[in-house]
């Protein structure tokens, strides 16, 4: 249920009753599973951000047993060539299906025999054998033809022992570390029911074959779709982050370019699957590695009721992701969620499994930055969500490390000093205060007492909706840059900053 909630959250703004009914129906099914003591219990909810362990020693006994059974059945399916649906063999000749057809077939054979007898009498010569016919196959009885067909050797079955998914070999006998990781995803998606997990894997493999996944990474799509969903940065635990911006699809111009026709909606579907495949390329598929993504779902300005085609396309995409990419989400974070939705969710929460609840996070508009900071470092959060990450930033990169965090108590003032020992040095800095509501100023203080202090940014009251500060300054003499933050509010504030020094070239 980790992925399907995305659609429900989008639809909930327009059809709360319909969505509630769907959720409750699914919730009731989950409750039935939890009440069945014969079934394994759900994973306990934990405040930890880490995904469930794939290390064999960390698995419970029933999970280990299920994994071993799954591997055994999967190996049998691969070696027995039963993973995929077999194509129906085309018959060389149509066999009679009823008595009338059989009679008609016999009459045709009788006619052929008469032709053969005439041919033998006419063509028989001194060197020819009169009992031979030039069309023996046509004169053969139906029973004889069937007998000959049965005697023909069957086609040799080719077993694909190198079959893989997401670059991970599926044949357990190969001993690849990633095989257990992949199989555990399918097992967890089906609550460690081996037969259900195997059936899900078979359907996924069949879908990937029909959808032509092998070539999807090389396909090109409308650039306008890039703003609707994209991969950007990593979370605090190293998980790649995928942003889904539903409001973009409500833009009329983008809608016309990307979703207005059935053909474009199919392209949208392939584009979204391609994005998922690209995100998966960043995963480790190792027992102690990063094996899932973080999903950020922005519900601001989600498509209205008039955009039925948009909702249908999104629903279809989510359904494919849910059915064919099990347990690939470590956290599913919904931001800019309507206030009333929290009350709605609280009614459903008791019916959700613990595994599902542990992955879902909801944040109102006023809590977006605060919520994201729990899971994502400030330098990886885009500026539109209160972070300091800028698109196509040529000044700062991942190699520059994390930003520095500073806590300022209520009613107090803190200063940040950046030394500038050499003249002609260029300094670049980012600064952001969570929630702002502070006084902020910037100045350059020369080392020479006879020189004058230079004001870079005079004191300014920063409102709560201020964007992060990005400044560049080049000094003409030695000194220091002083950034001053005065907390005027009645609660403590967090300040995040980073800077880079570009020395002068002579």
C-alpha positions, -999 to +999 in steps of 0.1 A: +000+000+000+030+023+001+026+035-034-011+033-040-017+059-013-003+085-037-034+082-059-057+082-030-042+114-016-046+131-050-082+119-054-091+127-019-094+164-026-122+158-051-139+125-040-135+120-002-164+096+001-152+074-028-116+073-016-127+066+020-147+036+008-117+022-011-094+027+019-118+011+043-122-019+021-085-024+019-081-017+056-106-044+065-087-069+044-055-060+063-072-063+097-084-098+087-048-108+079-035-093+112-062-112+132-052-145+117-027-159+142-015-185+117+000-158+096+032-140+104+029-107+123+036-074+107+069-057+113+068-035+143+066+003+137+099+019+145+110+055+147+141+045+129+144+057+093+163+026+082+146+002+059+140-034+070+171-055+072+180-079+044+207-097+064+198-133+070+208-133+106+183-105+113+153-124+098+128-142+119+126-179+117+094-179+096+109-153+073+140-175+068+119-205+060+097-186+036+129-173+018+143-208+015+110-222+002+107-193-023+143-199-036+135-236-040+103-230-060+119-203-081+148-225-090+124-252-100+104-227-121+135-214-139+150-249-146+116-262-156+110-232-179+077-223-163+083-187-153+067-173-184+034-182-202+040-206-230+028-196-264+001-217-279+016-240-305+002-236-340-012-268-355+003-277-389-031-291-400-066-286-386-078-317-368-114-327-371-133-314-341-166-334-346-181-363-365-191-342-395-156-329-400-141-364-396-165-377-423-156-348-446-119-355-440-123-392-449-142-383-481-113-361-491-088-389-485-110-413-505-110-389-534-072-386-532-069-424-534-090-426-565-067-400-581-037-420-571-051-452-587-058-434-620-023-419-619-007-454-613-025-468-643-017-439-666+020-434-656+031-470-650+060-479-673+085-507-677+109-490-652+082-476-629+066-493-600+028-491-605+021-493-568+039-460-561+020-428-558+034-393-564+013-379-535+017-404-507+012-377-479-022-367-494-034-402-496-024-411-460-052-418-436-058-393-409-047-418-383-015-424-401-008-386-404-014-381-367+009-411-359+037-395-380+032-362-362+035-378-329+067-395-339+083-362-347+109-351-321+097-323-297+115-290-298+144-287-274+135-266-243+159-237-238+164-228-201+175-193-194+197-197-163+209-161-167+175-145-162+177-114-141+157-084-129+172-050-122+206-065-130+202-091-103+204-128-112+172-147-102+186-182-102+193-189-065+220-214-075+242-186-088+247-174-052+244-137-059+240-115-028+213-094-046+190-124-052+179-125-015+173-088-015+150-090-045+131-121-033+126-105+001+109-075-015+083-098-032+079-118+000+073-087+021+048-074-004+028-106+001+033-110+038+058-139+033+033-161+015+056-180-008+031-190-035+016-155-037+051-140-039+061-164-067+030-155-086+037-118-082+072-123-095+060-142-125+035-115-134+062-088-130+086-107-153+058-112-178+049-075-176+085-064-181+088-085-212+055-072-227+063-036-217+098-039-232+116-026-202+150-035-216+148-006-240+130+020-219+161+037-205+171+048-240+138+063-249+132+101-250+101+119-238+086+154-235+108+176-215+077+192-199+072+160-179+105+165-161+089+190-137+061+166-128+084+140-112+122+138-109+150+122-089+171+147-068+195+141-040+197+115-012+182+113+023+200+112+056+204+074+053+216+076+017+182+067-001+177+084-035+148+108-034+120+110-060+097+140-061+062+138-075+047+172-081+010+166-089+001+203-093+022+205-125-003+183-143-030+208-136-013+234-159-033+236-191-003+240-213+016+211-199-016+190-200-020+196-237+016+187-244+017+156-223-017+141-215-043+154-239-045+123-261-044+085-255-011+082-272+004+110-250-010+093-219+007+060-229+040+080-233+034+094-198+031+059-185+064+048-200+081+080-189+071+074-153+083+038-154+115+050-169+120+074-140+115+045-116+140+024-134+166+052-133+161+056-096+166+018-091+199+021-109+212+040-078+204+011-054+229-014-041+209-047-039+232-058-011+221-071+023+236-041+042+231-016+014+206+010+002+177-009-015+148+015-016+138+051-024+123+080-006+091+094-022+081+130-017+045+137-029+035+173-032-003+176-032-003+214-036-026+224-065-034+188-074-056+183-105-092+191-100-123+170-108-124+182-144-090+166-152-103+130-153-077+120-179-049+132-156-062+112-126-067+081-148-031+084-161-017+088-126-039+060-113-026+037-140+010+046-134+007+041-096-010+007-102+020-004-124+045+008-098+026-009-070+023-043-088+058-044-103+081-026-079+073-040-044+089-026-013+109+000-032+098+029-009+115+034+025+095+065+033+064+079+015+062+116+025+032+137+016+036+175+019+011+204+015-016+181+027-050+197+034-057+201+071-089+181+071-071+151+056-053+145+089-087+138+106-096+116+077-063+096+079-066+092+117-099+073+112-082+049+088-049+046+106-060+018+130-069-004+100-035-001+083-007-026+088+023-015+110+046-018+080+024+006+060+020+031+089+058+032+095+064+044+060+037+071+057+045+107+067+021+137+063+029+174+066+008+206+063+021+235+043+034+252+075+054+221+084+070+211+051+106+222+058+105+209+094+092+175+083+116+171+054+146+180+077+139+148+097+147+127+067+167+149+043+197+171+050+192+208+043+216+209+014+195+182-004+162+199+001+151+222-029+148+259-021+110+258-029+106+235+002+128+256+025+162+240+017+193+254+001+195+232-029+193+251-062+186+237-096+217+236-119+238+250-091+274+257-104+287+269-070+280+241-045+279+203-051+277+171-031+315+171-027+313+203-007+299+184+023+270+191+046+259+226+058+266+237+093+237+238+118+234+264+145+207+267+172+198+302+184+178+305+216+148+327+219+157+364+222+194+359+216+218+368+188+245+348+171+272+358+146+289+337+120+324+348+110+342+339+078+379+349+077+393+367+046+431+368+051+439+376+015+428+405-007+410+397-039+393+365-025+358+357-036+334+343-010+301+326-017+276+316+011+242+302+016+222+308+048+187+297+058+168+300+091+140+275+097+108+295+100+128+328+097+111+356+118+146+370+126+167+401+120+195+394+096+225+415+084+259+410+066+290+431+068+327+430+060+350+440+088+386+449+077+416+437+096+431+472+094+415+493+122+419+524+101+397+510+073+359+513+073+334+484+079+315+477+047+278+468+049+269+440+025+233+436+037+218+461+061+197+447+089+164+433+077+134+417+093+131+383+075+095+371+073+085+334+075+083+330+037+117+343+029+139+323+004+173+311+014+201+337+012+228+333-015+255+360-016+288+365-033+315+390-020+350+398-032+372+416-007+399+442-015+418+438+018+422+413+046+394+410+072+364+389+079+327+386+068+303+388+097+267+374+094+244+383+122+212+366+131+190+381+159+162+358+171+132+380+178+107+352+183+098+335+215+112+301+205+146+287+194+156+288+158+178+266+136+203+283+113+219+264+084+248+278+065+277+269+042+303+289+023+330+285-003+363+304-008+377+311-042+412+325-039+425+351-064+447+338-093+478+358-100 
